Amino acid sequence: MLDQPPRPGRAQTRGQGKSHPLRGEAFAGFRTHSQGFWHFTPPHRLTRGLYTSAKDDVKVTRHTPLLKLNIGRMRRLRISAISYLNTAPLMWDFEHGDAATAFDISYTVPSRCAADLAAGSADIGIIPAAAYASLPELAVLPGIAIASCRPVRSILLVSKVPLDQIRSVALDTSSLTSVALTKVLFAKWWGQGRTFTSMAPDIETMMQAHDAGLVIGDPALKVNRSRYLTYDLAEEWIRLTGKPFVFAFWAVRQAGLKDVPAALDLAAVFQESRDHGLQPGNLDQIAREWAPRLGLSETEIRTYLTENIYYDLDPGCLNGLQLFYRYASECGALPAAPGLRFLDVAKIAAT
């Protein structure tokens, strides 16, 4: 792996850069750490992306051959991934390309991904941002996120009554970050004194016993908004803070990477999978496959993946993530989060 920090500010080659309304947020800086990580420090400047050419911002793909070369030298790494539509672009190369031969992949809900890493049953996982506050031994794969810079559509507070009349809230058990975000929004802006109860994500059952319910992921996309008042939590966060919201990112257990060759840029393998998944032709295929599963049109699927979800863990997202951790700690929704540590396989391999 290249001995360098993650580089935000990616090229606008995938149809996402143009739709980033918060690109002007503070930039990011990093400092080194001797144990094979990069630590996030207060933002100060923008550096160019891993795939950015100084001349024409064209992405250069060069890590897939390294993956093929090293497959025989490393044990199969175990990936715990999320079984939601919004991860389909991230998993493209693992489901359609050569990357699948180097990994064992299981699909679950966000909260289980974090539990799999904590238990040592997975080496790499898409973890809820909230889980990182309780798992400080993990390292973050740079540059990749499930985030939003505008309404996200798939994280909803659904209510029978106006916001100021809500007294009880059912919380989706498959979520960690959205639960913490709900508590932050109530504590900081909407008023305290509500009761929260964990429940399975069935909106009808939730509404029978509570004033409002939090639903996330694919179930939220299918909510009939004409029947209820709905509040998009990403939209509310952005309106109130002016910052993007990061729901999840790739994280790894450093102990699980001891056998990974230092020459293999593992972060780039995952970044390229994301980039390939967001290519127009591949997005069309994802839309065709997922539209009948969710009862949505192909256009709705494409719009969700290209406009509502933002896949770069860039400086603005890092800034928003730090603010979320601070607010969540202040209101008791999460423990104090450690500084963000970014993966450096070369240093891990040398220890």
ZILINCOR-V767497 format. One record per residue. N is the residue number from 1. PSI is psi in whole degrees, 0 to 359 (999 if undefined). NEAR is the number of other ideal C-beta (glycine too) atoms within 10 Angstrom. Layout:
BEGIN
n->N psi->PSI near->NEAR
n->N psi->PSI near->NEAR
END
This chain:
BEGIN
n->1 psi->143 near->23
n->2 psi->135 near->14
n->3 psi->77 near->10
n->4 psi->155 near->14
n->5 psi->164 near->19
n->6 psi->145 near->25
n->7 psi->104 near->19
n->8 psi->181 near->25
n->9 psi->51 near->20
n->10 psi->159 near->23
n->11 psi->147 near->18
n->12 psi->69 near->15
n->13 psi->359 near->17
n->14 psi->15 near->22
n->15 psi->7 near->15
n->16 psi->324 near->18
n->17 psi->323 near->17
n->18 psi->338 near->9
n->19 psi->23 near->14
n->20 psi->95 near->18
n->21 psi->350 near->11
n->22 psi->25 near->19
n->23 psi->339 near->16
n->24 psi->6 near->9
n->25 psi->167 near->19
n->26 psi->146 near->17
n->27 psi->179 near->17
n->28 psi->154 near->27
n->29 psi->163 near->18
n->30 psi->154 near->23
n->31 psi->154 near->10
n->32 psi->163 near->14
n->33 psi->141 near->15
n->34 psi->345 near->7
n->35 psi->13 near->12
n->36 psi->27 near->21
n->37 psi->164 near->21
n->38 psi->137 near->22
n->39 psi->137 near->15
n->40 psi->132 near->20
n->41 psi->171 near->12
n->42 psi->138 near->9
n->43 psi->145 near->18
n->44 psi->331 near->11
n->45 psi->165 near->11
n->46 psi->133 near->16
n->47 psi->166 near->17
n->48 psi->160 near->14
n->49 psi->163 near->22
n->50 psi->330 near->23
n->51 psi->14 near->22
n->52 psi->125 near->19
n->53 psi->134 near->12
n->54 psi->338 near->6
n->55 psi->310 near->6
n->56 psi->11 near->8
n->57 psi->44 near->15
n->58 psi->131 near->10
n->59 psi->134 near->18
n->60 psi->119 near->10
n->61 psi->121 near->11
n->62 psi->4 near->11
n->63 psi->341 near->22
n->64 psi->317 near->17
n->65 psi->322 near->10
n->66 psi->323 near->17
n->67 psi->314 near->22
n->68 psi->318 near->13
n->69 psi->325 near->12
n->70 psi->356 near->17
n->71 psi->317 near->15
n->72 psi->347 near->8
n->73 psi->355 near->11
n->74 psi->150 near->15
n->75 psi->159 near->12
n->76 psi->122 near->13
n->77 psi->147 near->19
n->78 psi->123 near->19
n->79 psi->131 near->25
n->80 psi->113 near->25
n->81 psi->165 near->24
n->82 psi->137 near->26
n->83 psi->47 near->17
n->84 psi->159 near->22
n->85 psi->320 near->23
n->86 psi->350 near->23
n->87 psi->353 near->22
n->88 psi->315 near->22
n->89 psi->323 near->23
n->90 psi->328 near->25
n->91 psi->9 near->23
n->92 psi->305 near->23
n->93 psi->334 near->22
n->94 psi->339 near->20
n->95 psi->338 near->14
n->96 psi->356 near->14
n->97 psi->191 near->15
n->98 psi->343 near->14
n->99 psi->333 near->24
n->100 psi->332 near->15
n->101 psi->345 near->12
n->102 psi->359 near->21
n->103 psi->148 near->18
n->104 psi->125 near->13
n->105 psi->133 near->17
n->106 psi->149 near->15
n->107 psi->139 near->14
n->108 psi->196 near->18
n->109 psi->161 near->19
n->110 psi->316 near->31
n->111 psi->329 near->20
n->112 psi->329 near->19
n->113 psi->315 near->29
n->114 psi->320 near->27
n->115 psi->323 near->19
n->116 psi->318 near->22
n->117 psi->317 near->25
n->118 psi->325 near->17
n->119 psi->351 near->10
n->120 psi->11 near->11
n->121 psi->357 near->13
n->122 psi->152 near->27
n->123 psi->328 near->22
n->124 psi->138 near->26
n->125 psi->152 near->31
n->126 psi->103 near->28
n->127 psi->147 near->29
n->128 psi->142 near->28
n->129 psi->325 near->31
n->130 psi->329 near->26
n->131 psi->332 near->24
n->132 psi->331 near->26
n->133 psi->336 near->21
n->134 psi->357 near->14
n->135 psi->68 near->17
n->136 psi->347 near->12
n->137 psi->353 near->12
n->138 psi->156 near->23
n->139 psi->149 near->25
n->140 psi->135 near->26
n->141 psi->122 near->22
n->142 psi->151 near->27
n->143 psi->354 near->25
n->144 psi->136 near->22
n->145 psi->164 near->28
n->146 psi->105 near->26
n->147 psi->180 near->25
n->148 psi->141 near->28
n->149 psi->10 near->26
n->150 psi->184 near->18
n->151 psi->134 near->17
n->152 psi->338 near->27
n->153 psi->333 near->22
n->154 psi->10 near->27
n->155 psi->98 near->28
n->156 psi->139 near->28
n->157 psi->116 near->26
n->158 psi->130 near->22
n->159 psi->151 near->19
n->160 psi->342 near->16
n->161 psi->162 near->12
n->162 psi->159 near->9
n->163 psi->317 near->17
n->164 psi->350 near->7
n->165 psi->357 near->11
n->166 psi->129 near->21
n->167 psi->332 near->11
n->168 psi->139 near->14
n->169 psi->128 near->23
n->170 psi->133 near->26
n->171 psi->129 near->24
n->172 psi->123 near->28
n->173 psi->345 near->14
n->174 psi->359 near->22
n->175 psi->150 near->24
n->176 psi->307 near->27
n->177 psi->316 near->29
n->178 psi->328 near->29
n->179 psi->313 near->23
n->180 psi->320 near->25
n->181 psi->318 near->27
n->182 psi->314 near->25
n->183 psi->323 near->22
n->184 psi->315 near->26
n->185 psi->318 near->21
n->186 psi->317 near->20
n->187 psi->320 near->18
n->188 psi->328 near->15
n->189 psi->325 near->14
n->190 psi->350 near->17
n->191 psi->139 near->12
n->192 psi->184 near->9
n->193 psi->5 near->7
n->194 psi->156 near->17
n->195 psi->143 near->11
n->196 psi->134 near->16
n->197 psi->129 near->12
n->198 psi->135 near->11
n->199 psi->159 near->19
n->200 psi->149 near->11
n->201 psi->65 near->21
n->202 psi->106 near->14
n->203 psi->325 near->22
n->204 psi->315 near->8
n->205 psi->319 near->13
n->206 psi->315 near->24
n->207 psi->337 near->17
n->208 psi->328 near->11
n->209 psi->347 near->11
n->210 psi->163 near->22
n->211 psi->327 near->19
n->212 psi->161 near->26
n->213 psi->140 near->28
n->214 psi->126 near->29
n->215 psi->144 near->27
n->216 psi->166 near->27
n->217 psi->210 near->23
n->218 psi->321 near->17
n->219 psi->325 near->18
n->220 psi->325 near->24
n->221 psi->337 near->22
n->222 psi->3 near->13
n->223 psi->135 near->17
n->224 psi->100 near->9
n->225 psi->347 near->11
n->226 psi->344 near->6
n->227 psi->338 near->12
n->228 psi->164 near->18
n->229 psi->135 near->15
n->230 psi->143 near->17
n->231 psi->118 near->19
n->232 psi->115 near->21
n->233 psi->328 near->25
n->234 psi->316 near->26
n->235 psi->317 near->18
n->236 psi->316 near->20
n->237 psi->313 near->24
n->238 psi->319 near->21
n->239 psi->321 near->11
n->240 psi->334 near->13
n->241 psi->339 near->18
n->242 psi->17 near->15
n->243 psi->154 near->21
n->244 psi->166 near->31
n->245 psi->133 near->27
n->246 psi->120 near->26
n->247 psi->325 near->31
n->248 psi->162 near->27
n->249 psi->165 near->24
n->250 psi->135 near->28
n->251 psi->156 near->26
n->252 psi->153 near->26
n->253 psi->122 near->20
n->254 psi->329 near->20
n->255 psi->336 near->10
n->256 psi->356 near->17
n->257 psi->14 near->21
n->258 psi->328 near->12
n->259 psi->3 near->11
n->260 psi->125 near->22
n->261 psi->139 near->15
n->262 psi->335 near->16
n->263 psi->343 near->14
n->264 psi->118 near->23
n->265 psi->88 near->19
n->266 psi->320 near->25
n->267 psi->320 near->25
n->268 psi->327 near->23
n->269 psi->315 near->20
n->270 psi->325 near->26
n->271 psi->318 near->27
n->272 psi->324 near->23
n->273 psi->315 near->23
n->274 psi->313 near->21
n->275 psi->317 near->24
n->276 psi->321 near->21
n->277 psi->335 near->25
n->278 psi->3 near->21
n->279 psi->143 near->15
n->280 psi->315 near->10
n->281 psi->322 near->7
n->282 psi->325 near->17
n->283 psi->323 near->21
n->284 psi->319 near->13
n->285 psi->318 near->14
n->286 psi->317 near->21
n->287 psi->319 near->21
n->288 psi->321 near->11
n->289 psi->323 near->13
n->290 psi->335 near->21
n->291 psi->309 near->17
n->292 psi->332 near->9
n->293 psi->322 near->10
n->294 psi->353 near->15
n->295 psi->29 near->9
n->296 psi->162 near->18
n->297 psi->159 near->11
n->298 psi->324 near->16
n->299 psi->318 near->10
n->300 psi->321 near->17
n->301 psi->312 near->23
n->302 psi->317 near->18
n->303 psi->317 near->14
n->304 psi->314 near->20
n->305 psi->332 near->22
n->306 psi->339 near->19
n->307 psi->324 near->17
n->308 psi->325 near->22
n->309 psi->137 near->25
n->310 psi->128 near->27
n->311 psi->10 near->25
n->312 psi->129 near->23
n->313 psi->74 near->28
n->314 psi->182 near->29
n->315 psi->317 near->22
n->316 psi->318 near->28
n->317 psi->320 near->27
n->318 psi->321 near->28
n->319 psi->316 near->23
n->320 psi->323 near->25
n->321 psi->316 near->25
n->322 psi->321 near->20
n->323 psi->320 near->17
n->324 psi->314 near->27
n->325 psi->320 near->24
n->326 psi->312 near->14
n->327 psi->318 near->21
n->328 psi->323 near->24
n->329 psi->318 near->16
n->330 psi->324 near->13
n->331 psi->3 near->16
n->332 psi->11 near->11
n->333 psi->333 near->23
n->334 psi->156 near->25
n->335 psi->164 near->13
n->336 psi->128 near->11
n->337 psi->143 near->20
n->338 psi->167 near->15
n->339 psi->146 near->14
n->340 psi->130 near->23
n->341 psi->129 near->22
n->342 psi->143 near->20
n->343 psi->138 near->26
n->344 psi->95 near->27
n->345 psi->325 near->24
n->346 psi->317 near->18
n->347 psi->325 near->19
n->348 psi->316 near->22
n->349 psi->332 near->17
n->350 psi->348 near->9
n->351 psi->999 near->9
END
